[in-house]
């Protein structure tokens, strides 16, 4: 009987015959095989060596240690969660739970807790110090931050355990409400300041660069306080906190509670937020009187309600005003008047410090890639135009000066006024203003004048308008400032076209050729106006909105025409 000393099973490392393997593997040359397979294949069969019985004694001394693992990351230390707390703006009492975990496998003594700059803050646990933590024992400590205290919070708590002394860091700032009434007789002025760098070429074209990501925002209002107690409080508040941030209501943006809001509420219902300045993470102010108000942090803003971070502390009756609130600092120089000793007047200028939540909107009407501003200006106000022609003049002072016209056309700067008659119009204009970013982004705007008067019917397939003679061909050839028009009909239809050419027909009529037909017949009596359409931009990086009431606002801005 044959004696088999050993056998090596076939595997993928050795290319031997095997039914599961493709026959194509046999076509591979030896050098293409794995070096490992060649090394193993050198000895396929060997004599067996009997190692029994195995000796219980160690054959060698091996130095060893614990294999690396997550053990030391989790254990043999004190964990504080969270170890660093950023309170942000403290407008009301804040309560935060902090977990302290003794991650040692033995008991650990907490002898004391050292506090640095902890005025107005308390950090307490379930048991007073000194106290012993059992092995692997967690405990919940309570951090309570009060509104009263220093304006800047930079506090540390050092937990003195037997094995180590971990630290809890707390930072933030206290913000107080500037309590004062507003005199709406003088309105509220809101100012937005963008920043744009403009390089003008010799031909009048511009390169514009936006230098400020968000505009600076200022709010001016006439504040009044009555009563000696409130006068004293406001004076001391201004004296001590003039360099700090205040919480102020955004006076034009308020709503009225339709029903009572109980204490402990986390949702304020029936608030139309679509055109408001309420934002998630922002602040709202419940206000009944100077001495009866409450600030709440907004967790979420939904179409018809506000969700709060913390429950309300008071019950608020129906009719209570709720404002969106802003963090702002007051101007470095502030004048206060005292008409009587029981009254204080102040024309306050606030600089908003947290200008987040700004949204942009270009509008729905576009022409040649740019939005068209179709808000009709307030024609009750006097509209003015400045005609600017950059002329180069050489004057030797011995003969008549020589004048050169390098650009060849006139730039128009128009003063436009708008009356915003609702909160929606105000919100839409503000979004359009954010999209402009001051002088940066251009837009189309009609002159809103009756620059052309249609004389005959304009057929839907025609590209020629017969208009009243007014020296268009003679003095207004095709220039960048006179190369487009808007046809506005009484039914509200507005048509935008490019002007290709103008011809004189007679002393009473001229032809205006447009780039394409309008698509339907237009009778002269159907036309409200035909105006020049100019590409334009804001002429200033600063725009003001004057709020006469919480719903009525006025805007005045300078608009400069530019070339494409």
BELLIN-V102751 format. One record per residue. N is the residue number from 0. RES is the residue in three letters. OMEGA is omega in radians with two decimals (none if undefined). Layout:
# BELLIN-V102751
n: [N	N]
res: [RES	RES]
omega: [OMEGA	OMEGA]
This chain:
# BELLIN-V102751
n: [0	1	2	3	4	5	6	7	8	9	10	11	12	13	14	15	16	17	18	19	20	21	22	23	24	25	26	27	28	29	30	31	32	33	34	35	36	37	38	39	40	41	42	43	44	45	46	47	48	49	50	51	52	53	54	55	56	57	58	59	60	61	62	63	64	65	66	67	68	69	70	71	72	73	74	75	76	77	78	79	80	81	82	83	84	85	86	87	88	89	90	91	92	93	94	95	96	97	98	99	100	101	102	103	104	105	106	107	108	109	110	111	112	113	114	115	116	117	118	119	120	121	122	123	124	125	126	127	128	129	130	131	132	133	134	135	136	137	138	139	140	141	142	143	144	145	146	147	148	149	150	151	152	153	154	155	156	157	158	159	160	161	162	163	164	165	166	167	168	169	170	171	172	173	174	175	176	177	178	179	180	181	182	183	184	185	186	187	188	189	190	191	192	193	194	195	196	197	198	199	200	201	202	203	204	205	206	207	208	209	210	211	212	213	214	215	216	217	218	219	220	221	222	223	224	225	226	227	228	229	230	231	232	233	234	235	236	237	238	239	240	241	242	243	244	245	246	247	248	249	250	251	252	253	254	255	256	257	258	259	260	261	262	263	264	265	266	267	268	269	270	271	272	273	274	275	276	277	278	279	280	281	282	283	284	285	286	287	288	289	290	291	292	293	294	295	296	297	298	299	300	301	302	303	304	305	306	307	308	309	310	311	312	313	314	315	316	317	318	319	320	321	322	323	324	325	326	327	328	329	330	331	332	333	334	335	336	337	338	339	340	341	342	343	344	345	346	347	348	349	350	351	352	353	354	355	356	357	358	359	360	361	362	363	364	365	366	367	368	369	370	371	372	373	374	375	376	377	378	379	380	381	382	383	384	385	386	387	388	389	390	391	392	393	394	395	396	397	398	399	400	401	402	403	404	405	406	407	408	409	410	411	412	413	414	415	416	417	418	419	420	421	422	423	424	425	426	427	428	429	430	431	432	433	434	435	436	437	438	439	440	441	442	443	444	445	446	447	448	449	450	451	452	453	454	455	456	457	458	459	460	461	462	463	464	465	466	467	468	469	470	471	472	473	474	475	476	477	478	479	480	481	482	483	484	485	486	487	488	489	490	491	492	493	494	495	496	497	498	499	500	501	502	503	504	505	506	507	508	509	510	511	512	513	514	515	516	517	518	519	520	521	522	523	524	525	526	527	528	529	530	531	532	533	534	535	536	537	538	539	540	541	542	543	544	545	546	547	548	549	550	551	552	553	554	555	556	557	558	559	560	561	562	563]
res: [UNK	UNK	UNK	UNK	UNK	UNK	UNK	UNK	UNK	UNK	UNK	UNK	UNK	UNK	UNK	UNK	UNK	UNK	UNK	UNK	UNK	UNK	UNK	UNK	UNK	UNK	UNK	UNK	UNK	UNK	UNK	UNK	UNK	UNK	UNK	UNK	UNK	UNK	UNK	UNK	UNK	UNK	UNK	UNK	UNK	UNK	UNK	UNK	UNK	UNK	UNK	UNK	UNK	UNK	UNK	UNK	UNK	UNK	UNK	UNK	UNK	UNK	UNK	UNK	UNK	UNK	UNK	UNK	UNK	UNK	UNK	UNK	UNK	UNK	UNK	UNK	UNK	UNK	UNK	UNK	UNK	UNK	UNK	UNK	UNK	UNK	UNK	UNK	UNK	UNK	UNK	UNK	UNK	UNK	UNK	UNK	UNK	UNK	UNK	UNK	UNK	UNK	UNK	UNK	UNK	UNK	UNK	UNK	UNK	UNK	UNK	UNK	UNK	UNK	UNK	UNK	UNK	UNK	UNK	UNK	UNK	UNK	UNK	UNK	UNK	UNK	UNK	UNK	UNK	UNK	UNK	UNK	UNK	UNK	UNK	UNK	UNK	UNK	UNK	UNK	UNK	UNK	UNK	UNK	UNK	UNK	UNK	UNK	UNK	UNK	UNK	UNK	UNK	UNK	UNK	UNK	UNK	UNK	UNK	UNK	UNK	UNK	UNK	UNK	UNK	UNK	UNK	UNK	UNK	UNK	UNK	UNK	UNK	UNK	UNK	UNK	UNK	UNK	UNK	UNK	UNK	UNK	UNK	UNK	UNK	UNK	UNK	UNK	UNK	UNK	UNK	UNK	UNK	UNK	UNK	UNK	UNK	UNK	UNK	UNK	UNK	UNK	UNK	UNK	UNK	UNK	UNK	UNK	UNK	UNK	UNK	UNK	UNK	UNK	UNK	UNK	UNK	UNK	UNK	UNK	UNK	UNK	UNK	UNK	UNK	UNK	UNK	UNK	UNK	UNK	UNK	UNK	UNK	UNK	UNK	UNK	UNK	UNK	UNK	UNK	UNK	UNK	UNK	UNK	UNK	UNK	UNK	UNK	UNK	UNK	UNK	UNK	UNK	UNK	UNK	UNK	UNK	UNK	UNK	UNK	UNK	UNK	UNK	UNK	UNK	UNK	UNK	UNK	UNK	UNK	UNK	UNK	UNK	UNK	UNK	UNK	UNK	UNK	UNK	UNK	UNK	UNK	UNK	UNK	UNK	UNK	UNK	UNK	UNK	UNK	UNK	UNK	UNK	UNK	UNK	UNK	UNK	UNK	UNK	UNK	UNK	UNK	UNK	UNK	UNK	UNK	UNK	UNK	UNK	UNK	UNK	UNK	UNK	UNK	UNK	UNK	UNK	UNK	UNK	UNK	UNK	UNK	UNK	UNK	UNK	UNK	UNK	UNK	UNK	UNK	UNK	UNK	UNK	UNK	UNK	UNK	UNK	UNK	UNK	UNK	UNK	UNK	UNK	UNK	UNK	UNK	UNK	UNK	UNK	UNK	UNK	UNK	UNK	UNK	UNK	UNK	UNK	UNK	UNK	UNK	UNK	UNK	UNK	UNK	UNK	UNK	UNK	UNK	UNK	UNK	UNK	UNK	UNK	UNK	UNK	UNK	UNK	UNK	UNK	UNK	UNK	UNK	UNK	UNK	UNK	UNK	UNK	UNK	UNK	UNK	UNK	UNK	UNK	UNK	UNK	UNK	UNK	UNK	UNK	UNK	UNK	UNK	UNK	UNK	UNK	UNK	UNK	UNK	UNK	UNK	UNK	UNK	UNK	UNK	UNK	UNK	UNK	UNK	UNK	UNK	UNK	UNK	UNK	UNK	UNK	UNK	UNK	UNK	UNK	UNK	UNK	UNK	UNK	UNK	UNK	UNK	UNK	UNK	UNK	UNK	UNK	UNK	UNK	UNK	UNK	UNK	UNK	UNK	UNK	UNK	UNK	UNK	UNK	UNK	UNK	UNK	UNK	UNK	UNK	UNK	UNK	UNK	UNK	UNK	UNK	UNK	UNK	UNK	UNK	UNK	UNK	UNK	UNK	UNK	UNK	UNK	UNK	UNK	UNK	UNK	UNK	UNK	UNK	UNK	UNK	UNK	UNK	UNK	UNK	UNK	UNK	UNK	UNK	UNK	UNK	UNK	UNK	UNK	UNK	UNK	UNK	UNK	UNK	UNK	UNK	UNK	UNK	UNK	UNK	UNK	UNK	UNK	UNK	UNK	UNK	UNK	UNK	UNK	UNK	UNK	UNK	UNK	UNK	UNK	UNK	UNK	UNK	UNK	UNK	UNK	UNK	UNK	UNK	UNK	UNK	UNK	UNK	UNK	UNK	UNK	UNK	UNK	UNK	UNK	UNK	UNK	UNK	UNK	UNK	UNK	UNK	UNK	UNK	UNK	UNK	UNK	UNK	UNK	UNK	UNK	UNK	UNK	UNK	UNK]
omega: [-3.08	3.09	-3.13	-3.12	-3.11	-3.13	3.09	-3.13	3.13	3.12	-3.10	3.13	-3.13	-3.08	3.07	-3.11	3.12	-3.09	-3.12	-3.09	3.13	3.09	3.14	3.12	3.14	-3.11	-3.13	3.06	-3.10	-3.12	-3.13	-3.14	-3.13	3.07	3.12	-3.14	3.13	-3.14	-3.14	-3.06	-3.11	3.11	-3.13	-3.07	3.10	-3.13	3.12	3.13	-3.13	-3.13	-3.10	-0.09	3.13	-3.12	3.10	-3.11	3.09	-3.11	3.14	3.08	-3.08	3.04	-3.05	3.06	3.13	3.07	3.12	3.12	3.10	-3.06	-3.08	3.08	-3.08	-2.98	-3.14	3.10	3.06	3.12	3.00	-3.07	-0.04	-3.14	3.12	-3.08	3.04	-3.08	-3.04	3.13	3.14	-3.14	3.07	-3.11	3.11	3.10	-3.10	3.10	3.14	3.13	3.04	-3.04	3.02	-3.08	3.01	3.12	3.09	3.10	-3.08	-3.07	2.98	-3.04	-3.10	3.05	3.12	-3.11	3.08	3.12	-3.07	3.13	3.13	-3.14	3.05	3.13	-3.01	3.12	-3.11	-3.14	3.13	3.10	-0.03	3.14	-3.09	3.03	3.03	3.10	3.10	-3.11	2.99	3.05	3.13	3.07	-3.10	3.05	-3.13	-3.12	-3.13	3.10	3.14	-3.14	3.14	-3.11	3.12	3.14	3.06	-2.96	3.04	3.04	3.12	-3.12	-3.04	3.04	3.14	-3.05	-3.09	-3.12	3.12	-3.02	2.99	-3.13	-3.13	3.11	3.11	3.10	3.09	3.12	-3.13	3.10	3.04	-3.02	3.08	3.07	-3.12	3.08	-3.08	3.10	3.14	3.09	3.10	-3.14	3.14	-3.04	3.08	-3.11	3.04	3.11	-3.09	3.03	-3.07	3.02	-3.09	3.13	-3.12	-3.13	3.11	3.10	-3.01	2.91	-3.05	-3.12	3.09	-3.05	-3.08	-3.06	3.11	-3.12	2.94	-3.00	3.12	3.13	3.10	-3.13	3.11	-3.10	3.12	3.09	3.13	3.13	-3.07	-3.11	3.13	3.09	3.12	-3.11	-3.12	3.11	-3.14	3.10	3.12	-3.11	-3.03	-3.00	-3.04	3.13	-3.08	3.10	3.02	2.94	-3.13	3.02	2.99	-2.89	-3.13	-3.02	3.10	3.10	-3.06	3.11	-3.14	3.13	-3.14	3.08	-3.07	3.00	-3.10	-3.14	3.05	3.11	3.03	-3.04	3.01	3.06	3.13	-3.00	-3.00	-3.08	-3.12	3.09	3.02	3.13	3.07	-3.06	3.12	-3.05	3.00	-3.07	2.99	-2.93	2.99	3.14	-3.13	-3.12	3.14	-3.11	-3.14	3.09	-3.13	3.11	-3.10	3.09	-3.09	3.09	-3.14	-3.03	-3.07	3.13	3.10	3.07	-3.02	3.05	-3.10	3.14	3.07	-3.09	-3.09	3.00	-3.08	-3.08	3.03	-3.08	3.09	3.10	3.03	-3.10	2.77	-3.02	-3.12	2.97	-3.06	3.02	-3.07	-3.12	-3.05	3.07	-3.07	-3.14	3.13	3.11	-3.13	3.09	3.00	3.14	3.13	-3.02	3.10	3.10	3.12	2.98	-2.97	3.05	-3.10	3.07	-3.08	-3.09	3.14	-3.04	-3.12	3.09	3.13	3.11	-3.10	3.06	-3.09	-3.00	-3.03	-3.09	3.12	3.04	3.13	3.03	3.14	3.09	3.12	3.09	-3.05	3.06	-3.09	-3.14	3.12	-3.04	3.02	3.08	3.12	3.11	-3.09	3.10	2.99	3.11	-3.05	3.10	-3.11	-3.12	3.04	-3.08	3.05	-3.06	3.09	3.13	3.08	3.09	3.11	-3.13	3.08	-3.08	3.10	3.13	-2.99	-3.07	3.07	3.08	-3.10	3.03	-3.10	3.03	-3.09	2.98	-3.08	3.10	3.10	3.04	-3.14	-2.93	3.11	3.10	3.11	3.10	3.12	3.13	3.13	3.13	3.13	3.10	3.09	3.13	3.09	-3.13	3.12	-3.11	-3.14	-3.08	-2.94	-2.97	-3.13	-3.14	3.04	3.06	3.06	3.11	-3.09	3.03	3.03	-3.04	3.09	3.04	-3.10	-3.09	-3.07	3.09	3.06	-3.14	-3.11	-3.14	-3.06	3.06	-3.11	3.06	3.03	-3.05	3.13	-3.11	3.14	3.09	-3.13	-3.10	-3.02	-3.02	-3.11	3.05	-3.11	3.12	3.14	-3.11	-3.10	-3.04	3.10	-3.14	3.05	3.04	3.13	-3.14	3.14	3.13	3.10	3.14	3.10	-3.06	-3.13	-3.12	3.02	3.05	3.14	-3.08	3.07	3.11	3.04	3.07	-3.12	3.11	-3.12	-3.05	3.04	3.06	3.04	-3.11	-3.13	-2.98	-3.11	3.12	-3.10	3.06	3.10	-3.10	3.11	3.07	-3.13	-3.12	3.11	-3.02	3.03	3.13	2.96	-3.02	2.95	3.08	-3.06	2.91	-3.00	3.04	3.02	-3.12	3.14	3.07	-3.13	3.14	-3.12	3.02	3.14	-3.12	3.08	3.04	3.11	-3.14	-3.08	-3.13	3.08	3.13	3.03	-3.09	3.05	-3.10	-3.12	3.07	3.14	3.09	3.14	none]
